[in-house]
Amino acid sequence: IALGQFLISIPMALYAGFGSRIAKSIIQQFNVVFSAIPALLIAIIILKLDYFIGLEKHQSIISFILVLTAVSWARIGNLVMERVETILTQPFIKGEVAIGKKRFRIAIGNVMPHLAPELIVLFFMEIARNLSTLMQLGIFSVFIGNLGLINDPTSGVQINTDISFEPEWASMLSTSRTLINIAPWTVIYPALAFFISVLGFNLFGEGLRTMMQKKDSRSVLAFRKIIT
């Protein structure tokens, strides 16, 4: 999901930062929509449709990636666009324009090396955010590999439930939450897995940010060499 978000948001943000009104309008309109209506709510509505519930595991994974990428890429695009616009106001960019350097070469050789350290940090932060989103979806019984089963207890009452046979944290959390009084460990361990992963990616991202923002850091030069 994080990779999909960046594959869409970075090109759009670069186009918008360099003055493309269409790209900037698309980013802003998506931001307006998902500011008015929470992205989580839209994801629940879409993924709860019968078509998505009935998908097999691999198709369900792809649908989750596409839907969650579509509802969240604009937020990253807006952040990157603002950062691109800030970089383009720097004197060294004006010098590159003065010598006749084309926009594409400026974007690759000058803008991206300055963006790369921040994008790497943001990437790991987004992984943590996406894990949090998957956990929230699991609480609403939205998870990969939804299978509708009909329980027929001894009382003869038929109950429709959503349960997954896939070893996936969100489905474990969703299907076990009713057992919290009987077997609390079935809820604690999936929640603990989410907690450790989210905390780990956030701490890793903060560690990278601290390292790359040091005064003696040569991360920009290193990324410029790699990219060019």
Salt bridges, closest charged atoms under 4 A:
GLU85 OE2 - LYS24 NZ 3.57
GLU96 OE1 - LYS101 NZ 3.41
GLU118 OE2 - ARG83 NE 2.76
GLU126 OE2 - ARG75 NH1 2.85
GLU126 OE2 - ARG129 NE 3.52
ASP162 OD2 - LYS48 NZ 3.13
GLU166 OE1 - LYS57 NZ 3.88
GLU206 OE1 - ARG209 NE 3.63
